[in-house]
Amino acid sequence: MTESQVLVEKDGNREDTQEGKYLTFHMGDEDYGIEIRYVIEIIGIQRITEVPDMPPYIKGVINLRGKVIPVMDVRARFNLPPRDYDERTCIVVVQLNETSVGLVVDKVNEVADIPPENIEPPPRSTAGGSSQYIQGMGKMGDRVKILLNVAKLLYDSDLEEIEL
């Protein structure tokens, strides 16, 4: 077996171990999840530098080890009522393609296994709104986690202007 075949197998196994795993977090009265493969790290809330002329849900930018990262308040993105940040508030740093964005959430819960057979399609909505960001509904026992589509959450016409 060549070295490149070993690397492919290792990468393939790494990808397989992330399948069906979601970082779950709490916002408002609901639990949400995002695929773990997008999550780079979770950090405590820190000073966010405001940037003028941004959409209201873009709170500004942070300096994360020398890299400037835009920060989105997911509550504001979903039109949930604002809430003061506290010691449980976290920034979940996600990466899609070459773009890193910090997502402010109320509280991180856990990494949960939600197999594909436990995921239902999202409810249909004619109004658009925050339902456009939903990838599916993950069933965990008697609870339901709202699984978010990271690509739709991060990319739309409003966010094209924040490419840093």
mmCIF file of the C-alpha atoms, coordinates in Angstrom:
data_MODEL
# 
_entry.id   MODEL 
# 
loop_
_atom_site.group_PDB 
_atom_site.id 
_atom_site.type_symbol 
_atom_site.label_atom_id 
_atom_site.label_alt_id 
_atom_site.label_comp_id 
_atom_site.label_asym_id 
_atom_site.label_entity_id 
_atom_site.label_seq_id 
_atom_site.pdbx_PDB_ins_code 
_atom_site.Cartn_x 
_atom_site.Cartn_y 
_atom_site.Cartn_z 
_atom_site.occupancy 
_atom_site.B_iso_or_equiv 
_atom_site.pdbx_formal_charge 
_atom_site.auth_seq_id 
_atom_site.auth_comp_id 
_atom_site.auth_asym_id 
_atom_site.auth_atom_id 
_atom_site.pdbx_PDB_model_num 
ATOM 1   C CA . MET A 1 1   ? 0.000   0.000  0.000  1.00 0.00 ? 1   MET A CA 1 
ATOM 2   C CA . THR A 1 2   ? 1.441   3.387  -0.974 1.00 0.00 ? 2   THR A CA 1 
ATOM 3   C CA . GLU A 1 3   ? 1.657   6.352  1.378  1.00 0.00 ? 3   GLU A CA 1 
ATOM 4   C CA . SER A 1 4   ? -1.075  8.210  -0.549 1.00 0.00 ? 4   SER A CA 1 
ATOM 5   C CA . GLN A 1 5   ? -3.451  5.234  -0.167 1.00 0.00 ? 5   GLN A CA 1 
ATOM 6   C CA . VAL A 1 6   ? -2.846  5.244  3.588  1.00 0.00 ? 6   VAL A CA 1 
ATOM 7   C CA . LEU A 1 7   ? -3.621  8.980  3.742  1.00 0.00 ? 7   LEU A CA 1 
ATOM 8   C CA . VAL A 1 8   ? -6.800  8.527  1.737  1.00 0.00 ? 8   VAL A CA 1 
ATOM 9   C CA . GLU A 1 9   ? -7.911  5.738  4.068  1.00 0.00 ? 9   GLU A CA 1 
ATOM 10  C CA . LYS A 1 10  ? -7.140  7.846  7.122  1.00 0.00 ? 10  LYS A CA 1 
ATOM 11  C CA . ASP A 1 11  ? -9.019  10.813 5.656  1.00 0.00 ? 11  ASP A CA 1 
ATOM 12  C CA . GLY A 1 12  ? -11.890 8.540  4.698  1.00 0.00 ? 12  GLY A CA 1 
ATOM 13  C CA . ASN A 1 13  ? -12.057 7.131  8.226  1.00 0.00 ? 13  ASN A CA 1 
ATOM 14  C CA . ARG A 1 14  ? -11.891 10.598 9.748  1.00 0.00 ? 14  ARG A CA 1 
ATOM 15  C CA . GLU A 1 15  ? -14.779 11.696 7.556  1.00 0.00 ? 15  GLU A CA 1 
ATOM 16  C CA . ASP A 1 16  ? -16.779 8.593  8.520  1.00 0.00 ? 16  ASP A CA 1 
ATOM 17  C CA . THR A 1 17  ? -16.287 9.254  12.243 1.00 0.00 ? 17  THR A CA 1 
ATOM 18  C CA . GLN A 1 18  ? -17.810 12.740 11.813 1.00 0.00 ? 18  GLN A CA 1 
ATOM 19  C CA . GLU A 1 19  ? -20.866 11.526 9.909  1.00 0.00 ? 19  GLU A CA 1 
ATOM 20  C CA . GLY A 1 20  ? -24.046 11.846 11.938 1.00 0.00 ? 20  GLY A CA 1 
ATOM 21  C CA . LYS A 1 21  ? -22.339 13.963 14.620 1.00 0.00 ? 21  LYS A CA 1 
ATOM 22  C CA . TYR A 1 22  ? -23.761 17.373 15.473 1.00 0.00 ? 22  TYR A CA 1 
ATOM 23  C CA . LEU A 1 23  ? -22.657 20.057 17.889 1.00 0.00 ? 23  LEU A CA 1 
ATOM 24  C CA . THR A 1 24  ? -25.846 20.896 19.755 1.00 0.00 ? 24  THR A CA 1 
ATOM 25  C CA . PHE A 1 25  ? -26.524 24.242 21.394 1.00 0.00 ? 25  PHE A CA 1 
ATOM 26  C CA . HIS A 1 26  ? -29.381 26.052 23.056 1.00 0.00 ? 26  HIS A CA 1 
ATOM 27  C CA . MET A 1 27  ? -30.959 29.306 21.931 1.00 0.00 ? 27  MET A CA 1 
ATOM 28  C CA . GLY A 1 28  ? -34.189 30.744 23.227 1.00 0.00 ? 28  GLY A CA 1 
ATOM 29  C CA . ASP A 1 29  ? -36.413 27.792 24.081 1.00 0.00 ? 29  ASP A CA 1 
ATOM 30  C CA . GLU A 1 30  ? -35.003 25.371 21.501 1.00 0.00 ? 30  GLU A CA 1 
ATOM 31  C CA . ASP A 1 31  ? -32.034 23.107 20.886 1.00 0.00 ? 31  ASP A CA 1 
ATOM 32  C CA . TYR A 1 32  ? -30.180 23.366 17.594 1.00 0.00 ? 32  TYR A CA 1 
ATOM 33  C CA . GLY A 1 33  ? -27.413 21.390 15.938 1.00 0.00 ? 33  GLY A CA 1 
ATOM 34  C CA . ILE A 1 34  ? -24.782 21.933 13.272 1.00 0.00 ? 34  ILE A CA 1 
ATOM 35  C CA . GLU A 1 35  ? -22.694 19.261 11.606 1.00 0.00 ? 35  GLU A CA 1 
ATOM 36  C CA . ILE A 1 36  ? -19.484 18.813 13.577 1.00 0.00 ? 36  ILE A CA 1 
ATOM 37  C CA . ARG A 1 37  ? -17.409 18.803 10.388 1.00 0.00 ? 37  ARG A CA 1 
ATOM 38  C CA . TYR A 1 38  ? -17.888 22.581 10.104 1.00 0.00 ? 38  TYR A CA 1 
ATOM 39  C CA . VAL A 1 39  ? -16.873 23.356 13.700 1.00 0.00 ? 39  VAL A CA 1 
ATOM 40  C CA . ILE A 1 40  ? -13.298 24.569 14.185 1.00 0.00 ? 40  ILE A CA 1 
ATOM 41  C CA . GLU A 1 41  ? -13.521 25.451 17.869 1.00 0.00 ? 41  GLU A CA 1 
ATOM 42  C CA . ILE A 1 42  ? -15.704 26.814 20.647 1.00 0.00 ? 42  ILE A CA 1 
ATOM 43  C CA . ILE A 1 43  ? -14.567 29.862 22.589 1.00 0.00 ? 43  ILE A CA 1 
ATOM 44  C CA . GLY A 1 44  ? -16.059 31.916 25.386 1.00 0.00 ? 44  GLY A CA 1 
ATOM 45  C CA . ILE A 1 45  ? -17.603 35.241 24.545 1.00 0.00 ? 45  ILE A CA 1 
ATOM 46  C CA . GLN A 1 46  ? -15.003 37.961 24.104 1.00 0.00 ? 46  GLN A CA 1 
ATOM 47  C CA . ARG A 1 47  ? -14.761 41.567 23.038 1.00 0.00 ? 47  ARG A CA 1 
ATOM 48  C CA . ILE A 1 48  ? -16.354 42.037 19.620 1.00 0.00 ? 48  ILE A CA 1 
ATOM 49  C CA . THR A 1 49  ? -15.229 45.037 17.574 1.00 0.00 ? 49  THR A CA 1 
ATOM 50  C CA . GLU A 1 50  ? -18.228 46.613 15.880 1.00 0.00 ? 50  GLU A CA 1 
ATOM 51  C CA . VAL A 1 51  ? -17.939 47.255 12.149 1.00 0.00 ? 51  VAL A CA 1 
ATOM 52  C CA . PRO A 1 52  ? -20.140 50.001 10.673 1.00 0.00 ? 52  PRO A CA 1 
ATOM 53  C CA . ASP A 1 53  ? -22.709 49.360 7.957  1.00 0.00 ? 53  ASP A CA 1 
ATOM 54  C CA . MET A 1 54  ? -23.185 45.625 8.587  1.00 0.00 ? 54  MET A CA 1 
ATOM 55  C CA . PRO A 1 55  ? -26.479 43.730 8.774  1.00 0.00 ? 55  PRO A CA 1 
ATOM 56  C CA . PRO A 1 56  ? -27.902 43.859 12.330 1.00 0.00 ? 56  PRO A CA 1 
ATOM 57  C CA . TYR A 1 57  ? -27.075 40.192 13.029 1.00 0.00 ? 57  TYR A CA 1 
ATOM 58  C CA . ILE A 1 58  ? -23.363 40.728 12.273 1.00 0.00 ? 58  ILE A CA 1 
ATOM 59  C CA . LYS A 1 59  ? -22.088 41.928 15.638 1.00 0.00 ? 59  LYS A CA 1 
ATOM 60  C CA . GLY A 1 60  ? -18.600 42.742 14.349 1.00 0.00 ? 60  GLY A CA 1 
ATOM 61  C CA . VAL A 1 61  ? -15.264 40.952 14.298 1.00 0.00 ? 61  VAL A CA 1 
ATOM 62  C CA . ILE A 1 62  ? -12.913 39.270 16.742 1.00 0.00 ? 62  ILE A CA 1 
ATOM 63  C CA . ASN A 1 63  ? -9.176  38.710 16.592 1.00 0.00 ? 63  ASN A CA 1 
ATOM 64  C CA . LEU A 1 64  ? -8.650  34.982 16.982 1.00 0.00 ? 64  LEU A CA 1 
ATOM 65  C CA . ARG A 1 65  ? -4.929  34.297 17.199 1.00 0.00 ? 65  ARG A CA 1 
ATOM 66  C CA . GLY A 1 66  ? -4.131  36.968 14.622 1.00 0.00 ? 66  GLY A CA 1 
ATOM 67  C CA . LYS A 1 67  ? -6.994  36.161 12.256 1.00 0.00 ? 67  LYS A CA 1 
ATOM 68  C CA . VAL A 1 68  ? -9.919  38.571 11.962 1.00 0.00 ? 68  VAL A CA 1 
ATOM 69  C CA . ILE A 1 69  ? -13.200 36.639 12.017 1.00 0.00 ? 69  ILE A CA 1 
ATOM 70  C CA . PRO A 1 70  ? -16.697 38.088 11.530 1.00 0.00 ? 70  PRO A CA 1 
ATOM 71  C CA . VAL A 1 71  ? -19.157 37.257 14.303 1.00 0.00 ? 71  VAL A CA 1 
ATOM 72  C CA . MET A 1 72  ? -22.846 36.534 13.708 1.00 0.00 ? 72  MET A CA 1 
ATOM 73  C CA . ASP A 1 73  ? -25.391 36.599 16.527 1.00 0.00 ? 73  ASP A CA 1 
ATOM 74  C CA . VAL A 1 74  ? -27.572 33.622 15.612 1.00 0.00 ? 74  VAL A CA 1 
ATOM 75  C CA . ARG A 1 75  ? -30.406 34.942 17.836 1.00 0.00 ? 75  ARG A CA 1 
ATOM 76  C CA . ALA A 1 76  ? -30.515 38.126 15.747 1.00 0.00 ? 76  ALA A CA 1 
ATOM 77  C CA . ARG A 1 77  ? -30.240 36.114 12.518 1.00 0.00 ? 77  ARG A CA 1 
ATOM 78  C CA . PHE A 1 78  ? -33.379 34.185 13.528 1.00 0.00 ? 78  PHE A CA 1 
ATOM 79  C CA . ASN A 1 79  ? -35.204 37.322 14.736 1.00 0.00 ? 79  ASN A CA 1 
ATOM 80  C CA . LEU A 1 80  ? -35.306 36.015 18.307 1.00 0.00 ? 80  LEU A CA 1 
ATOM 81  C CA . PRO A 1 81  ? -35.509 38.585 21.109 1.00 0.00 ? 81  PRO A CA 1 
ATOM 82  C CA . PRO A 1 82  ? -32.088 39.906 22.168 1.00 0.00 ? 82  PRO A CA 1 
ATOM 83  C CA . ARG A 1 83  ? -30.493 38.606 25.341 1.00 0.00 ? 83  ARG A CA 1 
ATOM 84  C CA . ASP A 1 84  ? -27.499 39.802 27.328 1.00 0.00 ? 84  ASP A CA 1 
ATOM 85  C CA . TYR A 1 85  ? -24.386 37.682 26.943 1.00 0.00 ? 85  TYR A CA 1 
ATOM 86  C CA . ASP A 1 86  ? -23.407 35.771 30.082 1.00 0.00 ? 86  ASP A CA 1 
ATOM 87  C CA . GLU A 1 87  ? -20.813 33.209 31.225 1.00 0.00 ? 87  GLU A CA 1 
ATOM 88  C CA . ARG A 1 88  ? -22.609 30.444 29.238 1.00 0.00 ? 88  ARG A CA 1 
ATOM 89  C CA . THR A 1 89  ? -22.641 32.432 25.969 1.00 0.00 ? 89  THR A CA 1 
ATOM 90  C CA . CYS A 1 90  ? -20.182 30.956 23.458 1.00 0.00 ? 90  CYS A CA 1 
ATOM 91  C CA . ILE A 1 91  ? -18.806 31.677 20.041 1.00 0.00 ? 91  ILE A CA 1 
ATOM 92  C CA . VAL A 1 92  ? -18.804 28.582 17.838 1.00 0.00 ? 92  VAL A CA 1 
ATOM 93  C CA . VAL A 1 93  ? -16.201 29.122 15.120 1.00 0.00 ? 93  VAL A CA 1 
ATOM 94  C CA . VAL A 1 94  ? -17.256 27.370 11.913 1.00 0.00 ? 94  VAL A CA 1 
ATOM 95  C CA . GLN A 1 95  ? -15.517 27.124 8.578  1.00 0.00 ? 95  GLN A CA 1 
ATOM 96  C CA . LEU A 1 96  ? -17.094 26.609 5.197  1.00 0.00 ? 96  LEU A CA 1 
ATOM 97  C CA . ASN A 1 97  ? -14.726 26.509 2.245  1.00 0.00 ? 97  ASN A CA 1 
ATOM 98  C CA . GLU A 1 98  ? -12.127 29.150 3.151  1.00 0.00 ? 98  GLU A CA 1 
ATOM 99  C CA . THR A 1 99  ? -14.430 31.351 5.255  1.00 0.00 ? 99  THR A CA 1 
ATOM 100 C CA . SER A 1 100 ? -14.432 31.269 9.053  1.00 0.00 ? 100 SER A CA 1 
ATOM 101 C CA . VAL A 1 101 ? -17.306 32.843 10.980 1.00 0.00 ? 101 VAL A CA 1 
ATOM 102 C CA . GLY A 1 102 ? -18.039 32.979 14.693 1.00 0.00 ? 102 GLY A CA 1 
ATOM 103 C CA . LEU A 1 103 ? -21.605 32.102 15.677 1.00 0.00 ? 103 LEU A CA 1 
ATOM 104 C CA . VAL A 1 104 ? -22.796 33.516 19.020 1.00 0.00 ? 104 VAL A CA 1 
ATOM 105 C CA . VAL A 1 105 ? -25.087 31.008 20.777 1.00 0.00 ? 105 VAL A CA 1 
ATOM 106 C CA . ASP A 1 106 ? -26.678 31.047 24.245 1.00 0.00 ? 106 ASP A CA 1 
ATOM 107 C CA . LYS A 1 107 ? -25.139 27.799 25.462 1.00 0.00 ? 107 LYS A CA 1 
ATOM 108 C CA . VAL A 1 108 ? -23.301 24.839 23.915 1.00 0.00 ? 108 VAL A CA 1 
ATOM 109 C CA . ASN A 1 109 ? -24.771 21.469 24.945 1.00 0.00 ? 109 ASN A CA 1 
ATOM 110 C CA . GLU A 1 110 ? -22.893 18.450 23.561 1.00 0.00 ? 110 GLU A CA 1 
ATOM 111 C CA . VAL A 1 111 ? -21.785 16.566 20.483 1.00 0.00 ? 111 VAL A CA 1 
ATOM 112 C CA . ALA A 1 112 ? -24.693 14.272 19.663 1.00 0.00 ? 112 ALA A CA 1 
ATOM 113 C CA . ASP A 1 113 ? -24.973 11.267 17.351 1.00 0.00 ? 113 ASP A CA 1 
ATOM 114 C CA . ILE A 1 114 ? -28.012 11.685 15.115 1.00 0.00 ? 114 ILE A CA 1 
ATOM 115 C CA . PRO A 1 115 ? -28.063 8.976  12.446 1.00 0.00 ? 115 PRO A CA 1 
ATOM 116 C CA . PRO A 1 116 ? -29.595 9.879  9.060  1.00 0.00 ? 116 PRO A CA 1 
ATOM 117 C CA . GLU A 1 117 ? -32.632 7.659  9.720  1.00 0.00 ? 117 GLU A CA 1 
ATOM 118 C CA . ASN A 1 118 ? -33.500 9.899  12.715 1.00 0.00 ? 118 ASN A CA 1 
ATOM 119 C CA . ILE A 1 119 ? -33.557 13.069 10.615 1.00 0.00 ? 119 ILE A CA 1 
ATOM 120 C CA . GLU A 1 120 ? -36.812 14.298 9.120  1.00 0.00 ? 120 GLU A CA 1 
ATOM 121 C CA . PRO A 1 121 ? -37.063 16.992 6.436  1.00 0.00 ? 121 PRO A CA 1 
ATOM 122 C CA . PRO A 1 122 ? -37.766 20.497 7.740  1.00 0.00 ? 122 PRO A CA 1 
ATOM 123 C CA . PRO A 1 123 ? -41.356 21.704 7.873  1.00 0.00 ? 123 PRO A CA 1 
ATOM 124 C CA . ARG A 1 124 ? -42.468 23.603 4.798  1.00 0.00 ? 124 ARG A CA 1 
ATOM 125 C CA . SER A 1 125 ? -42.780 27.330 5.212  1.00 0.00 ? 125 SER A CA 1 
ATOM 126 C CA . THR A 1 126 ? -44.061 29.803 2.676  1.00 0.00 ? 126 THR A CA 1 
ATOM 127 C CA . ALA A 1 127 ? -42.862 32.830 4.629  1.00 0.00 ? 127 ALA A CA 1 
ATOM 128 C CA . GLY A 1 128 ? -39.146 32.042 4.329  1.00 0.00 ? 128 GLY A CA 1 
ATOM 129 C CA . GLY A 1 129 ? -37.669 33.515 7.493  1.00 0.00 ? 129 GLY A CA 1 
ATOM 130 C CA . SER A 1 130 ? -35.385 31.423 9.659  1.00 0.00 ? 130 SER A CA 1 
ATOM 131 C CA . SER A 1 131 ? -36.850 28.143 8.346  1.00 0.00 ? 131 SER A CA 1 
ATOM 132 C CA . GLN A 1 132 ? -34.734 28.579 5.210  1.00 0.00 ? 132 GLN A CA 1 
ATOM 133 C CA . TYR A 1 133 ? -31.662 27.787 7.350  1.00 0.00 ? 133 TYR A CA 1 
ATOM 134 C CA . ILE A 1 134 ? -33.013 24.439 8.568  1.00 0.00 ? 134 ILE A CA 1 
ATOM 135 C CA . GLN A 1 135 ? -31.437 21.280 7.149  1.00 0.00 ? 135 GLN A CA 1 
ATOM 136 C CA . GLY A 1 136 ? -33.690 18.892 9.051  1.00 0.00 ? 136 GLY A CA 1 
ATOM 137 C CA . MET A 1 137 ? -35.248 17.899 12.340 1.00 0.00 ? 137 MET A CA 1 
ATOM 138 C CA . GLY A 1 138 ? -33.142 15.460 14.372 1.00 0.00 ? 138 GLY A CA 1 
ATOM 139 C CA . LYS A 1 139 ? -35.032 13.091 16.655 1.00 0.00 ? 139 LYS A CA 1 
ATOM 140 C CA . MET A 1 140 ? -33.264 12.187 19.900 1.00 0.00 ? 140 MET A CA 1 
ATOM 141 C CA . GLY A 1 141 ? -35.548 10.173 22.166 1.00 0.00 ? 141 GLY A CA 1 
ATOM 142 C CA . ASP A 1 142 ? -38.551 12.372 22.900 1.00 0.00 ? 142 ASP A CA 1 
ATOM 143 C CA . ARG A 1 143 ? -36.688 15.568 21.942 1.00 0.00 ? 143 ARG A CA 1 
ATOM 144 C CA . VAL A 1 144 ? -36.204 17.248 18.576 1.00 0.00 ? 144 VAL A CA 1 
ATOM 145 C CA . LYS A 1 145 ? -33.072 19.195 17.603 1.00 0.00 ? 145 LYS A CA 1 
ATOM 146 C CA . ILE A 1 146 ? -33.349 21.750 14.817 1.00 0.00 ? 146 ILE A CA 1 
ATOM 147 C CA . LEU A 1 147 ? -30.427 20.952 12.498 1.00 0.00 ? 147 LEU A CA 1 
ATOM 148 C CA . LEU A 1 148 ? -29.069 23.995 10.693 1.00 0.00 ? 148 LEU A CA 1 
ATOM 149 C CA . ASN A 1 149 ? -27.686 24.216 7.180  1.00 0.00 ? 149 ASN A CA 1 
ATOM 150 C CA . VAL A 1 150 ? -24.366 26.014 7.725  1.00 0.00 ? 150 VAL A CA 1 
ATOM 151 C CA . ALA A 1 151 ? -24.005 27.005 4.062  1.00 0.00 ? 151 ALA A CA 1 
ATOM 152 C CA . LYS A 1 152 ? -27.386 28.756 3.982  1.00 0.00 ? 152 LYS A CA 1 
ATOM 153 C CA . LEU A 1 153 ? -26.776 30.325 7.379  1.00 0.00 ? 153 LEU A CA 1 
ATOM 154 C CA . LEU A 1 154 ? -23.455 31.815 6.280  1.00 0.00 ? 154 LEU A CA 1 
ATOM 155 C CA . TYR A 1 155 ? -24.080 32.658 2.649  1.00 0.00 ? 155 TYR A CA 1 
ATOM 156 C CA . ASP A 1 156 ? -26.641 35.032 1.286  1.00 0.00 ? 156 ASP A CA 1 
ATOM 157 C CA . SER A 1 157 ? -26.521 38.456 -0.331 1.00 0.00 ? 157 SER A CA 1 
ATOM 158 C CA . ASP A 1 158 ? -26.090 40.186 3.057  1.00 0.00 ? 158 ASP A CA 1 
ATOM 159 C CA . LEU A 1 159 ? -23.038 38.140 3.961  1.00 0.00 ? 159 LEU A CA 1 
ATOM 160 C CA . GLU A 1 160 ? -21.192 38.482 0.678  1.00 0.00 ? 160 GLU A CA 1 
ATOM 161 C CA . GLU A 1 161 ? -20.072 41.928 1.827  1.00 0.00 ? 161 GLU A CA 1 
ATOM 162 C CA . ILE A 1 162 ? -18.306 40.648 4.948  1.00 0.00 ? 162 ILE A CA 1 
ATOM 163 C CA . GLU A 1 163 ? -15.721 38.494 3.179  1.00 0.00 ? 163 GLU A CA 1 
ATOM 164 C CA . LEU A 1 164 ? -12.535 39.335 5.085  1.00 0.00 ? 164 LEU A CA 1 
# 
